[in-house]
Amino acid sequence: MVDELQESPVLARVLGDALPRLERFHDKLSQEGEPRGLIGPRDVDIIWERHILNSAAIVPYVREATDGARFRTVADVGSGGGFPGLVTACCLPECSFTLIEPMERRVEWLAECVDLMGLKNVSIIRSRSDAVINRVRKREMHPFAVVTCRAVAPMTKLSGWTLPLLKPTGRLIALKGRSAQAELDKASGQISRYGGRRPRVVEAEVGPGLEPTHVVIVDKR
């Protein structure tokens, strides 16, 4: 089954120097992603758009949030198949990424992909986010400049799983669906409780001629 965007000039235009490594990732996903439960059967011929370009849509926002920072650290919560963590790590080699994933089989997948793609700016932690939050609170780990995630949980839960990982002035950048604003409205109390401010939804470009996606951005006080 051939991906709808295979050989499209959109890929080089959006992904630039990251494309060769992401082609390896795409090939592995197309061969192993469905059997290993990382993507659905209907996704096999749209991996580029639905998963890789969709993940890359947050790259400008992560770059903006880390620009000028002394430590350009990014935590990706619930990395799963590598979305958006592996994709953004490919596109932002100047940043240091920590992928947080509790499931062993997905951690194994992520490690295989990091090796295949030759990523030197990625570490993987097999853990739930609350355990990592405890390490940050105990000063066993530094808080992060940015936390990213995709399709992990509604904002009512996600706020408590992500905002405590951020340093003051850090930023949560979460890929969401069309209900993003409704999620923010419902979670306003939790966002404030965990130190979030200025929650907002932006429409992020996925690629020329492709449907944009929605990104929730929350600043940390």
N, C-alpha and C positions, 0 to 999 in steps of 0.2 A: 504494500500500500504506500503510495507516494504522498508526501506531505504537500498540501496545497501551495505552500510558499517556497518549496524547494527550488533553488536557482533564481529566486526573485531578487532583483536589485535592492528591494526594501531591506533585506537582511544586512547587507554591507553598509547601507546608509544609516541604519539605526544602531547596529552593533559594532561597527568599525573594527578596530584591532582585536576585539574579543571574539570575532566570528569564528576563526579556526578552532578555538577551544570549545566554543559552543556547538560547533558542528559535531565534534566528538561526543559531546553530551547528548545532542539530538539523536545521533545514531544509536547510542546506548539506550536511550529512552524508547526509541521506536522498536528496538529488538526485545528489550527486557521490561519496559515500564508497565505494560498491561499484565503480563504473567506474574510480576512481583507485587501487583496491587498498588502501584504508584500513580497510574493514570487509568482512566476508564476506557472501555473499548471504542467509544465514539471519539476519543481524543487522538487516536493514533495518526490520523492524517491531518491533524491541525495542531500538532505539538508546537510548531514555531509560533503561531499566533496566540493560542490559548495559554501556553505555559511560559515560553521563553521570552517572547516580545512583551507579553503582559507583565512579567516580572521585571523586565528591563525598563518599563515605564516609570519606575520609581528612581532610577539612577540619577536624573537631574536633581531630585529632591534630597537624596542622600548626599550627593556632591555638595549641594548648597549648605546642608546642615553641618558638614564636616570641614568645609573650606575654612582654612585659617586655624583650625583646632590643633592644639598641641598633640593630642592623641586621637587619631581618626579611627575610633573603634566602633564597630557595628555588631550588635547581637541580633541574630535572626531566630525568632522563637517559633518552635514547631516546624522545623525546616522540611520534614517529610521527604518528598522527592527532590528537594533542592530549590524550591520556589518560595521566596525570591532569592534566598541566600547564595546559592552557587552562581546564579546568573549575575547578580549584582557584584559578587566578588570577582568574577571574570572582567566585568566592565570597569571596576574601580580598584585596580591593583595597588593604588596608594593607600587604601584603607585596610585595616585588619579586621577580619570577620570571625565571629564565634557563632557556630551553628548549634542551637540547643534543641535536642530531639530525644524524647524518652524511649522510643521503641527501638529495640535492638536491631531488627531487620532493616529498619530505615537508616540507622546509624551505619550499618555495614554498607548499605547502598551509597550513602554520602561519602564514606571513606574511599570506596572504589572510584567514585566520580572525581574526587579531589586528586587521587593518584593519576587517573586517566587524563585529566585536564591539566595536570602539572601546576596546580594552584599552590603557591607558597604563602599566601596571605589568609589561609583558612585553618581554623582549629574546630574540632567537634567535641561537644560535651553530651554524653548520654545522661540526660537529667530532665526532670520537670522544671519549669521556670521558677516555681516557688522555692525549690532547693537552691537554685542559682541566686535568687533574691536573698536568701538567708546568708549565702557566702558574701554577697555584696554588703549586706548590713553588718556582718562581722568583720568587714574590711579584709577578707581573704581574697577578694577580687575587686578590681576597680570598677566603678559604674561606667556605663557606655555613653558615647556621644550620641548614638542613634540606636533605636530598636526597630526592626522591621518584622513583618509577618504577613501571611496570606492565608485566608480561609481557615483560621484557627478557631475563632469563637466570636460571638457577638461582643460589642464594646462593653456591655455591662460586666462581662467576665474578663475581657481582654485588658481592660484598664488596670486591674490588680495584678495581672500576669506580666505586664510590660513596663508600666510607668515607674515602678520601684527599681527597675534595672538602670534607669537613666541618671546621669549626672545632672546637677542644676544647669539649666539652659539647654539640656539635651532635647531630643525630639523623637517622638514616635511617628513612624511612617508605615501605614498599614494599607495593603491592597484590599478593597472591599467591592461589593456589588452595588446594584442600584439603590438598595435600601440604606446606604451609608448615612445619609442625613438623619433618617429616622432612628438609626442605631445611636447616633450621637445625642439626639434629643432625649432618648430614653436613658442614656448613660451619664447624663450631665452630673448627677450627684457623685457617682463613682469616680468620674474623671477628676473632679475637684478634690475628692477625698484623698486620692493618690498623687496629688500635686500637679495635675495637668491644668493647662490653661490654653485659651484660644483654640479650642477644637474646631476644625473646619474640614470641609470636603473640597477637593480640587478634582477637576477632570483632567486626566493625564493622557497624553498622546501615546498610542501604541505603535503607530507607524502610518505612513502616507496611505490614505484610502482604507484604513482599518478603523473599526469602532474603538473609540477611546475607553478608558477604564476609570474607575473612581478610586481615589486615594484619600484616606483620612490622615490628617496631620494634627498632632497635639504637642504643644511645647511643655517642657517641664519647668516648674517654678524653681 
